[in-house]
Amino acid sequence: MISTKINKNIKGDRNMFDSLLQTNIRVRNLAKAVDWYQEVLGLRLINVYEDTTALLDFGIREADTQNPIICLIKLSENEEQITADTITYPVFKIADAKIGTIYDELKRKGVRVEETPANKAHFKFYDCEGNLIECFHPKAYE
């Protein structure tokens, strides 16, 4: 049985990690994926390493916090891409200003989005390489 006790005060030596650093997403065409993440999702390119890896972020910094990184990693030529429905995938938090419009905005941009989601502030979509991404706003079901 899983403990339901929530410890809100984990500090010091017990805390091995302080945040999520990045989410790795495997892609076949790195240049196309970088363009897509910038143009369609509005992410900011931080760096590209030897045409094999690109780091992007959301362009928002808060004091004393690490901005989560999206790390696009180019698949090698003989490497198979795992299907989107069987892997762990990232969940992006919808910006407050976009809570009522993001679903339709992504559709207008030609993004493959989940058809008829139960809530347009909590749905799944696919990037230009077929990778699954979920997006959610904490107030989606209020």
N, C-alpha and C positions, 0 to 999 in steps of 0.2 A: 504494500500500500504506500502511496506517495504521501509524504507529510504535507499538510496544508498550512503549516506555520510559516508566516512570512516574516523574515528578519529584515527590518527596515534600517538597521544600524550596523551593517557589516563595515568594519573599518580596520585599518592597520594591517597586521601580519596575516590575518585570515583572508584578506582580499588579494587574490593573485593577479587579477586583471582590473583595469579601471574603465575600459570601454571597448566597443567593437572598433577595430582599426579599419578593416576594409572587407569588401565582398568581391570575390574573384568571379569573373564571368568569362567563359571560354568562347572564342569567336574564330571563324575561318578567315575573314577579311578584316584585319585590324583597322585599316584606313577608313573603310566604309562604316565600321562600327563606331569609331571615334567621331566621325562626322554626324552619324545618327544620334548618338548620345548628346552631342552638343546642340545640333539643330532642332531635334524633335523634343528632347527632354530638358534642354537648357543647362546641362552640366558644364562645368568649366574644366578645360584640359589643364593639368598640372605639369605632366611630363610624359615623354615617350622614350622608351629604352630600346635601342637597336631594332626597331621595327618588330619587336616581339611582345611588348607590354606597354600599355598606356594607363596612366593614372588620371582619374577625373574626380571632381568633388562637386558639391552642391553650391559652392561659392558663398556660403554663409558661415561666418565665424562668430562664436560667442566666447566671452572671456573664459579662460581656463578650460576650454573644451577642444577636443580633437574633432575636426570635421570628418565624418565618415567618407571613406574613399571607395570609389568603384574602380577596380583593377581589371582592365580588359587584357586577356592573355591569348595570344594567337596560338591556335592549335597547330601542331606539326602536320605535314602533308598526309601522313598515314594514320593520324590519330582520329578516332571516331568521336563525334559529338554526342553526348548523352541526350536522350529525349527530355524535353522540358517538363513533362508531367511526372518524371520519376526521380527528380533531383531536388536537392535543397535549393531554394531560390531566395533572392533578396526581397524585402518588403520596404518600399519607399513610403515615407510619411508625406501625405499631401499637404502642401502649403495652405495655411488658413484662407488666403485670398483665392485659392483655386478649388475649394471644397465643392462648390456647386457647378463648376464648369470644366473640370479636367477631363472627365470621360468624353464629352463631346469634342473638346479641343484635340484630344489624341485621335479620335475618329476622323476629324476633319484633316488631320495631318497624314492620314492613311495608315495609322498604326492598327495592327490586328488586336482588337480588344475583345474581352469576354462579352458574348452576346447576352443581352437582357440580364445584367447583374441585379441582384436583389437590392443593391444600394450603389449609387454612382460615386460614393465616397469610400467604397471598398470593393475593388474588382481586380482582375488580372489582365495583363496584356503581354505582348511579345515584342522583343526588340527586333531589329532588322536581320538577326541571325537565327531567330526562332527561340531565343532564351526567354523563359517565363519570368515575369516580374509581377509582384503583387503590389498594389498601392492601397493605402488605408489612411483615414483620418480618425483620430481618437474620438471625435464627436459624431462619427458616422451614424451611430444608432441611438443618438439622444433624441 
